[in-house]
């Protein structure tokens, strides 16, 4: 009986600690279950989003991309199959690491400047799989966040929050 009591107390403490850790993460600002691979007029600098141009080549999310950003700045993304959509590298990723960029509108006097905050690089496979798990210092407020996935150069995006119309 003593062992059962000790086990119950241990489990209770672990659950309490995980609840405290979850509270420190903050509330969910944005969660998503899909991303848009750069394509068409979004490629290149002509139609940059929040000052970040799309890559010159088309990319696709072949399998899935999902993630969550909290008010505490915790960003977690699981991407599977972020690869070139066409050309000699179709179905492949040639980047050793993926980064994420969170783009926010914030306040500065009477203006609403864009603030882009990038993560460090996270390993990416040639099949376009990566797990991004980072804590970021976001501006306060962070209004209308957009999340991008880039390569080592955080100034060209491969995928952004949004979705493709699957016809």
Beta strands, then each sheet from edge to edge (+ up, - down):
strand 1: 28-32
strand 2: 35-37
strand 3: 44-49
strand 4: 52-54
strand 5: 59-70
strand 6: 74-84
strand 7: 97-105
strand 8: 114-118
strand 9: 122-123
strand 10: 130-135
strand 11: 143-150
strand 12: 156-161
sheet 1: 1+ 5- 6+ 10-
sheet 2: 2+ 12- 4- 3+
sheet 3: 2+ 12- 11+ 7- 8+
sheet 4: 2+ 12- 11+ 7- 9+
end
